[in-house]
Each structure stands twice: as structure tokens, then as C-alpha cells.
Amino acid sequence: MEDIFQVGVITSTHGVRGEVKVFPTTDDARRFKRLKEVILDTGKEQITLEIESVKFFKQFVIIKFKGIDNINDVEKYRQKSLYVTRKNAVRLSRDEYFIADLMGLKVQNEDGEEIGVLREVMETGANDVYVIDMNDGRELLLPAIKQCVLKVDVEEGYIQIHILEGLLD
């Protein structure tokens, strides 16, 4: 299981006082208001940065970090990712999972027979779609709905599914 989760990517600087424009990669950009700190991955190291202020502009989040007060100090962080620890991640409801925890899980049918591996989760408007690489070389696009996803056991490393008629045709 992942210990850190990406919540955004710094796209550019904002003004001259050290603020950055962040494209949120979390499904709720408002969560930045509740965050006290984030982890910046520079590619060489991970730096914990304390959040001083948060504003919103169009689809972006404008963040000011404590101790970074001019454009020259943040310019080098363009296109770098921001993460939070599992402890600071959004609280999940029952039957909700972090996508990062689902990736690579074994997929089995109703009889417990392993049929493939979850490769990707596509987020659509109505429901997520699981992209499953099947052992026979085919790809299965499975809607992540109760009728199809019978059980998810992240600890044991598998997802048990029911394949609706017509999905493999």
C-alpha cells in the first residue's frame, strides 16, 4: 500500500511573493484549506512544506508556503508534485478506496479463480471503470458498481468481481 498520495502538481509561480499555482489531482480541491503541510517531491528529495495560505482561482489552487517569500525561491519547483501522507489523506467512507491501493491487485471471478490484474482506474462522470489485464491477454473494462465489484480486500491483495453479460464480447 502507498504511504503518500499525490494531491497536486505545481504548474507555475503566482505573483512575486512566493505563491504557486497548483493543479489539483485530488477529487476535492477544497481539501487544501484543511491541510497544514504537504510533501514536495523535487525529483532528488522530498521536502515537507508548511502551508501558510490557500486561495482558489478557476481550476487551480494558489498556495503560499511558510518561509518561501519570493518568486526566485519557488521557480525551481515548477512541474513538481505535491503529496500528503496517508495520515493527512481524506477520510474514506465504507467501501471507498484510494486508487493507488487498488492498482496491481489480483482480480478473481465469483468462484475465486484468478483471472487478471487491475492495471488502471478510469474516473468517469457516472462511476469509475476498472481496466483489468486478463490472464488470457484480453482487456476488460469493468464498471465499478455493486453489481460487478463483489469484494475488495486490499490487505489480502485481491478484488472479486462478477462480469456482466456482454462485457467480454
Sequence and secondary structure as in RCSB ss.txt:
>XXXX:A:sequence
MEDIFQVGVITSTHGVRGEVKVFPTTDDARRFKRLKEVILDTGKEQITLEIESVKFFKQFVIIKFKGIDNINDVE
KYRQKSLYVTRKNAVRLSRDEYFIADLMGLKVQNEDGEEIGVLREVMETGANDVYVIDMNDGRELLLPAIKQCVL
KVDVEEGYIQIHILEGLLD
>XXXX:A:secstr
  SEEEEEEEEEEETTTTEEEEEE SS GGGGGT SEEEEE SS EEEEEEEEEEEETTEEEEEETT  SHHHHG
GGTT EEEEEGGGS    TT   HHHHTT EEE TTS EEEEEEEEE  SSS EEEEEETTS EEEEE STTTEE
EEETTTTEEEE   TTTT 
